[in-house]
Amino acid sequence: MTQMKKLVFSLIAFLVLPFLGKGQCSDFFRVDLKNNEIKIVNAWLSQSNNYDIQILFSGIKKGTFSIKALDLENARSNSVLPIQSHLVIPPKINISPGEQEALKITIKNIPGPGMYKSKIYLAEDSGKCKTEFPLIISLLDPTKVSIIGGDQGVNIKIARSSLPNLNGLLPPAANQKQFNLKIDNKTQNSIFISHVSFSLTGKTSLGSITEKDFDIDKDVVVGPNNDRNITLRLKSETDLLPDEYLGILRVHCTDIAQPITANFNLKAKSSDCATDYRQF
């Protein structure tokens, strides 16, 4: 090999070889992770709560991998939580061709809500590959997600009139068939609202109203330090008896175990007479 060829080969080796170890892990397994990150999002309730996640490895080639992790770092305060006290992870994982292997990670003893970061390192025992995954633990403070005005209860009036509201003869309440819930998110993370549920009972008629009687916005995302409306529209086919309906409203979030709740009072009226709405 000439001196020039040796120089070129050495340069290629210098540029490529540092990346081969990480890249060759794809010969051993596939893992489906968004942005190649291990992310846990949940609500922080107390220091005694544990948070689990399972990562599925789809085996391609047989291999045994040693696992290590860095200490957890609080992204805001930069304080460090020793990994021995706050993370449970097996020391090894065995990968077999055509099989799935689950890696379970448990986070424990977290002192408060916030974002914590670490890294998980995998190294194949024969030295054929090494790789790493960022570990991001985002624990929300559920007290910072609320229904605006929900502490006073959600009070709604819905009415039906068979007449058009010509020249303002009937008050606006006579044609009110939808309303908004405003969700306030004071956390540093987006909140994903999957659905709204409720079951109301009439005080005199004992009739029932549930979320199935409404068309309700679903899969709503409320950005960090923001608020957003969820619209509930009474379905045209709903037979809503005039009455006052009482119950509990629940807003379900994907990352908060317990729903956000508020007392729900819904007054319903049906009349074509304007005087019937004076006290409504």
PEBEL-V767385 format. One line per field, one symbol per residue. ss: DSSP state (A for helix, B for strand, O for the rest). A space follows every 50 residues. Layout:
ss=???
This chain:
ss=OOAAAAAAAAAAAAAAAAAAAAAAAAAOBBBOOAAABBBBBBBBOOOOOO BBBBBBBBBOOOBBBBBBBOOBBBOOOOOBBOAAAABBBOOBBBBOOOOB BBBBBBBOOOOOOBBBBBBBBBBBOOOOOBBBBBBBBBBBBAAABBBOOA AAOBBBBBBBOOOOOAAAOOOAAAAOOBBBBBBBBOOOOOBBBBBBBBBB BBOOOOOBBBAAABBBOOOBBBOOOBBBBBBBBBOOOOOOOOBBBBBBBB BBBOOOOOOBBBBBBBBBBBOOOAAAAOOO
